Amino acid sequence: MHVVPITGRPAGWCDHIARMWPVDGVVGENGAFYFWYDERKKRIKRRYIDPAPVREEKRRRLTLVKEEILDTVPGAAVAGDQLYREADLAIDFCEDVAPLPWHEVERICDIFTRHGATCKVSSIHVNGWFGDYTKLGMTQRLAQELWGLTLDDCRDRFVFCGDSPNDEPMFEYFPYAAGVRNLLNFADRMTHLPAYIATKEGGAGFAEIVRTIL
């Protein structure tokens, strides 16, 4: 059984996850890369969508976006894990700050879009980046490169679990997709919901989904 966390969280977290968790790899920063631990060579391996000079240039461009958001959206803040990111800018709207009203979250998205960036709303952050990569695209690449699997041919052999609007493409793609209970907070802003929704939120909901599968 393959297990791969797929997250918007930063490269620093994903490095730790790939090294220390009993998983087969991790997709991070909404598809900017995947990491895995090579048990034979005893070292971490990293696969980025962009080479290092391109990532550096995109981070410089995101600095301008950050400055505009912080100047024009009161209460928004740079996410606490931003220092550990390689490819995107995460703006906190309810993790370590007082929750912002939804129209302010949409205002943050509008600023990203005006600068030509892609943006996705998670349960706690608005993540923005330059490029058209996605969680789904990098997950497909991981399956092909690490396991020799074409996901289009075997997507019904996998279960995806998510918790927020930025997981919607995965909910649409995987017939056996599941969500934790707090996903329902965003249901009226989504077109594609998962086939199964747990009765509990967050980690407890994920554990409920795993128990159901097992």
N, C-alpha and C positions, 0 to 999 in steps of 0.2 A: 504494500500500500504506500503510494507516494503522498507526501504531505508538503505543501508549499505555502507559507504565508505570502499574501499578496496585499500590499499596504501602500499608503501614502506617506508613511513614516520615513525618517531620513536614513541616509547611507550609514551613519554611525550606529544607529539601532540595528540595521540590517547586517552589518559586519558581525555584531555580537550574536544576532540570531543565527546566522549561518554557521558560526564557529561553535556555539554552545548548545543550541537546541537540537533535538533529535528530528531534524527536518532534512528534506532533500534539496532545498534551495529556498531563496526568498526573492520576490520581486518587490522593489522599493520605489519610493517617490513617484508613484502612479505610472510606473512603466519605464522610468529612465534607465533602469539596469536590472540585472539579476545577479546575485551572489550565490555561491555554493562552496561547500567545504570538500576538498579532494582528500578522501580518506587514505588513498594510496600514497600520495605525496605529502600528506599532513600539512596542507596549507590552504588558505582561502583563495578562491578564484573569483574574478569579477568580470562581468560582461556589460559594458555600457552601450547605450544607443549612440552617444556622441563621444569623440575623442577628447582628451583633456583640454586642449586649447579652445575647442568649441564650447565646452562647458564653462570655461573661464570667461569667455566673451559673453555668453548668455547671462552669467551671474552679474556682470557689469550692467547689462541692460535691465536686469530685474531690480537693480538698485534704484533706478529712476522710478520704476513702478512703486516700489516700497515707499519712497519719499512722498509720492503723490497720495498714496493711500493713507499714510499716517498724518499728512497735512490736512486731509479733507474728510476723513471718516472718524469722528470722535469716538473714543473707546476701543477702536481697533488697535491691535498690537502685533508685532512680529512674534511668531510662535516661539516658545521656549526651546524647541529643538532645532531652530534654524541654523545654528552654528555647525551642526553635524550634517547639513544637506550639501549635496553635490550639484543638483540640477534645478531645483525649483525654489520658489518663494512661498512660504506658508504664513498666512495671516490668521491670527487667532481671533475667533469671534465668540467663543464661550468656554474654552478649556481653562485658561488662567486669567481670564478677564470676565467682567460681568457680561451676561449674554446680550448680544446686539439684536435689535429687531430685524426681521427678515428683510425689510427694505434697505437696511444698511448693508446686509450681506450681499444683496443684489447690486448695490452701489460699488462694493469692492470688485465684484465680478465685472461690472461695466468698465472700471478703470483698467483691469487686466486686458479686457477685450479691445479697448481703445488703443492700447499699446501694441496690439497684434499678438498677444499671448493667449495660450489656451488656459482655461481655468476650470476647476472642478470643486464642488462643495462637498466636504466630508461632514461628519457629525460634529466636528469641532473647529475645523480650519477651512479657509479657502486657499487652495493650492493653485499656483499659476506657474507656467513655464513656456518657453519658446520651443515650438516643435509640435508635430502631430502624433507623437507616440502615445500609447495607452497602456493601461494594465493588461488588457486583452492581448494586444499585439506582442508585448514582451512575454506574457505567459505562453503564447503560441510558440515564440522563439525558444523559450526554455525547454518546452516539451520536445521540440524538434531536435535541438542541439544536445541536450543531455540524455534523452530517452529514445530518440529516433521516432517519435510519434507525431503524426499530423492531427492536431486536435479536431479539425473539421471532420475527420473520419471516425473519431472515437470520443466526442464530447460527452456522450451519454455514459461513459465510464468514470466520469468525474463528478464531484459535488463541489460547487462553489458556495462559500458563505460570506455574506457581507452585512453592512450596517448603515449605509448612507447613499445619497444620490450618486456619488461618484462610482458606485458599484453597478449602476444601472446597465451599462453595456454587457457586463458579465452576467447579470440576471437574464438579459435577453438572449445571450449566446448559449448558456448552459441550461439544458432542460431540467436538470436536477440542481437547481439553485435554491439556497435557503437564506433567510434573513433573521437577525435577532429582533426582538420585540420593538426596540426603539427605532427601527426602520420605519415603523408606522407614523412616526412624527413627521416624516417627509412624504408620506404616501400621496398627498394631494398635489405634490409637485413632481411626481414621477409618472412615466408612461408604462414602464415595465417593472413589475414587482416579481419577486422570486416565487417559485412553486410552493414553498413551505416557509412559514414564519413561526419562530419559536414563541412560547408563552412567556419567556423571560428575556431580560435585556442584557446587553454587553456580554461579558465573559460567561455568565451563568446561562445565557441563551446559547452561546456557542457550545458549552458543555452539554446542554440539552440536545442540540443537533447531533453532536458526536455520539451520544448515548443512543439516539434514535437510529442512526446508521448502524452502529455496532450490534 
